Amino acid sequence: MSELFEKLTPHLKRSYAFQAALNIITWDNNTLAPREAIDNTAKAIEVLAGEAYGTIINDQVKGLLASLGTPGEQERLNTNEKAIVKNLSKTFRKLEKIPADEFQAYRALKARAYTVWEQAKSNNDYGSYAPVLGEIIAYQKRFCGYQQGEGQSLYDVCLDDYEEGFTVEILDDFFGKLRTALGPLVQKIREKQELVSDAFLSQTYPVETQKELCRFLAEYIGFDFNRGVMAQSEHPFTMEIHNRDVRITNHFYENRLDFAIFSVIHEGGHALYEQGIDDAITMTPIGGGTSMGMHESQSRFYENNLGRSRAFWKPIYHKVQEYFPAQLGRVSLEEFYRAVNKAEPSLIRTEADELTYPFHVMIRYEIEKLIFQGEASVEELPALWNKKYQEYLGVTPDSDTNGILQDMHWSGGDFGYFPSYALGSAIGAQIFHHIKGVMPVEEYLKAGNLAPVREYLREHIHKYGGAKNTQELLTDMTGEGFHPEYYIAYLTEKYTELYQL
Ligand SMILES: [Zn+2]
């Protein structure tokens, strides 16, 4: 055991304790806290967040990390300790370059921007949001400038925060391939809309029964209720405190059964990742999923690759019918399968189907790139947005509320985040392809046996937490790094069959 690492440990514990407290408060704010709580609670969060920052960004930790990074000390560390030092050093390097007063001011600006954005969205008033968005972008550019490495573009710096190693070069190639291969598919499907009907999904489905069904589904995919809970919130999300306390939420609409069903499977996928993290690293800086993209790959793997397949529903569709006999009694499994896979270009990203989804992400990626190359001003963004929606999806937003104002991400300075959503789907498809090669996934699904797939993911991805990055996990598991071709092949095959193209 390295003596120096032992000295680092109390700092890690303190840092974790603040993070856990902040996570629990965030969870509470989004689930149980009364509507008027937020303004006052935000003041406590502000203090705790400041303290949390100080637990890591201080001279003692800086000195320890510097010593622990030397070759002699590295030799004394085990694999997990090395990963912790590496992870923390990166955080430190990035944060340290930002002057503390600017960091504080930016945090305050982001809090204000969120409120301005919310108002602007509900009033369809981009003009009131544009100035504050401009300030956010200016801050973000300046911060990226501080952190910029040799030969790195400003936008590459943003991307690195969410998916290490996935640069503009790699993403240009990724999205370019998607556009070429899937664009014509989307076009053809537009002309065959009558082939798939999902009207029966918007009958009245009592919320209490939906909740029972969702609890059944969470258990079915392997969510461990001894290590997790479920609650309700405005938008579904997953929050981990540690590997024995992983929380998911859902939202229920009386007239949209599929929303709750696929949300619980999606969040369940995130939760299985967190519940599967090794005891040795939980509550450390590498005690969570390794990246946004890898996390999203797990949720989408469960939601789409498994959850939107015929085999998944074969053993359990009769149960769904038992929950809703009046609504689904006469709907066949095949009709249900087709309905939950209906593809149709639309305006809202979060409501998009599996096939058109990556185009929503591509549009945001291209706009962010232009912003950071200094080629798009804040005033030009709504027109740019609408033009790209027309170009890629053949639809034009009827308002900025349903256009550029729909996502909260930019108000929080989260530039570079969106690509992870599409990468997650693509990584999920690559993993799906790989697992089908090592075990008879479809047979297992048809038999209602989800354990082998879950165990495999735990063994090759989940248990490592942040000890390996996305490319390392993929390479160690499948023998190759990230390749978008599997995703393209998966979508092409699925939708060609579904829409008889
Ligand atoms: Zn997700």
Residues whose N, C-alpha, C, O or C-beta is under 5 A from the ligand:
A	BS01	ZN	S299
